[in-house]
Each structure stands twice: as C-alpha cells, then as structure tokens.
Amino acid sequence: MEKKIKFGCVAWGLPGGGYFGPQIAKEAGLDGIQLELGSYEWGYPLAQKQVQEAYLEEGNRLGIEYPSIVLNPSGNFNSVNPLHHEFIHGKDTENGKIAYDQMELAVQVAAEMGISKIMVPNFLGNLITEESHVEATKDALRFICEKAEKKDITVMTENALDYKEQIQL
C-alpha cells in the first residue's frame, strides 16, 4: 500500500549540499528530495547527464522520490551573492536573460528525469515589492508555464505575496 503522506526535504538542507542526498534521506526516514537545478556560474550540475543518472539510480535503489526541481539561484540569494539572477526587472536585463534560460533548462531537465514539478521562488533579491515586479513575474511564470505545459510539468511559485495578491498573480 502506497503511503498517503510522504515526507521529504530540500537537497541543500542535507549535509554535503545534497550530493549524498538519497542515502542521507533514506537514513533519516524521508521519502523524497526537492532537487536544485544549480547555478549558471556552476554550470547547472543537475543538467549534466551523469549527475541526473546518479540521482535517479540512487533514488530507485533506495526508494527516494524527486517530486520537484527548484530554481533557487533565480530567487533565493541576496544581491551580494554572485549566484543571484532575478527576473523581477524583466527578461531583457542580463540577469533576466540568465533566469529565463534557467527556466527553460529546468523544464528540459525535469522532463528528462521524469520530475513533474518545478518551483520558481521570489525571495530576497527577487522579492516582489512593486507593481512592475508583479508584471515581470507574471511574464516569467507565463514563459515557464508555456514550456512546462508541453511536457506535462506543473510550475509552482513560492513568494511573500498575501493571498489576494497571490490570486491576482
């Protein structure tokens, strides 16, 4: 009988930044790990076939699932961190172009790995604080949703908006 409720964690929350994630998650009694695509600066490790295969093999061997991929470098780092590529200022900025490329790559990787969800965060340097940020975020989400829909992948957003703004978004 399959469990109705499953517990997981984020890859970067595991010792070693997730490289030994499946084994550690199994030992901790977890069912899954939200993987991280990685950064532009580091060559998006999860986009590398060898890394994908290692995660999938270990996940299958240990019974660890990968319910989603998160795009942390597009949103969860502050402005002094070199991994910061926000899209709230639009797709035509240098960072916006990197963020859009990252979104497109995430859809490709998720499809290749059989992962059905992608999380797009809006925090810190990518925090939505102005109406122009809302519009740029709508554009970014529309972009990734159009790509993801073709691969039957769900896009999720994580942000600090209140429920009314969330519905508007």
N, C-alpha and C positions, 0 to 999 in steps of 0.2 A: 504494500500500500504506500502510495506516494504521500509525503508529508504535506499538510496544508500550509503550514507556516514554516518558512525557512529563514535561517539567519546567515548573514554574510558581513563582509567588511570591505573597506576600500583598500586597494593594493598598497597605497602609500602609507597606510596606517599599520602595516605589518613590518616587523623587523626586517631590515635589508631592503626596504623600499619595494617589497613585493616580489623580488627575484626568486625567493624561496616560498612565495605565497601559497601555492597549493598545499605543500607539505605542512606549513605552519597552520594554515586554515583548518586542515584536517585534524591536526593535533589539538587545536582549540575547540573542535566540535562544530565548526562552521560548515555551511552548505555551499557558500559561494563567495566570489570576489568581484567587485567592480574594478575592471581594469582601466588603466590610464594609457591613452594613446602615446603620451610622451611629448616632448617639446621639439619645436623647429630646430633649436640650437643643438639638440642631442640626436637629431636625425629620426625622430619618431620611432623609438625602438619597437613598439608594437606593430609597426608597418613592415618590419623585417620578417620574412617567412620563417626563418629559424626560430625567432622568438615566439611567433604565433604557434608554430608546431610544438615547441617545448611546453607552452601553456596548455595547449589542447591535449597533448599526450599525458601530462601530469594530471590535468583535470579529469580526464577519462579514467586514468589509473586509480585516482584517489576519490572519485565521485564528487569533485568540486565543480560547480557551475559558474559560468560567467554571464550574469544577466545583463550587464551593460558595460559600455565604454564611456569614460568621462573625458571631457576636453579641458582639463584643469589649466594648462598653460594659457588658454584664451581668456581665463577669467579669475583664477584664484590667487594670483600673485600681485604684489604691490608694484608701484611704479619704479622702485629701485631694483627690482629683481629683473635680470635680463631675460627671463622666460615670459615676460608679460606681453601679450599681443591681444589687445582689446579690439572689439568691433563696435563699441558704442559710439564711435566717431565716424562710422561709415566704412564701407568696403574699399574706398579709394585712398585710404591712408596706407602707409607702409605696414603698420600693424594690422589694419583691417584686411589687407590682401593676404597676409600670413594666416590670420584667423579663418578666412574663407577657404583658403587652401586646406587648412587643417580640418575644417568641417567636411569638405569633400573627401579627404583621405579617410576620415573616421567612418564614413559611410562605406567606403570600399573595404576597409579592414573589418568592420562589423560583419559585412556580407561574407567575406572570405572565412571568417571564424565562426559563422553561424550565431552571432550575437544579435539579439533582436531589439536592443535599445541603446540609444546614445543620450548622454546627459550633457547639456550645454549650460554651464554656470555663468552667472552675472554677479560677481562679488569684487570687492576691493577696487582695483583699477578699472574693472569692467562694470562697476556698480551703476545701476540706472538711477540717476538723480535729476535728470532734466527731460523735458518732452522730446528733445532731439535724440536722446539716448533710447527712449521708448521706440521711436520710429526706426532708428538704426537696428535695434534689437529685433523688431518685427521683420525687417528686411533680412537679417541674418537667419532668423528662425524659419522664415519662408524659404530661403535658399536651401538650408539643410533639409527641411521637411520635403521639399520637392525632390531632392536627390534620394532621400531615405525612403520615400513612398514607393519609388520604383523597385526597391529591394525589400519591401515589406518590413521596414525597420521603423520603430517608434522613436520619436525625438521628445525628450523631456527637457524642461527648463527648471533651473533652481536659481532663485533670486530673492531679493529682500522687499519685493513689492507687497503691498497689502492685498487682501482678497479681491477688492474691487478693481485695483489696477491689474491684478493677475488675470481676471476675467477679460478686461479690456485688451490685454496683451494677447 
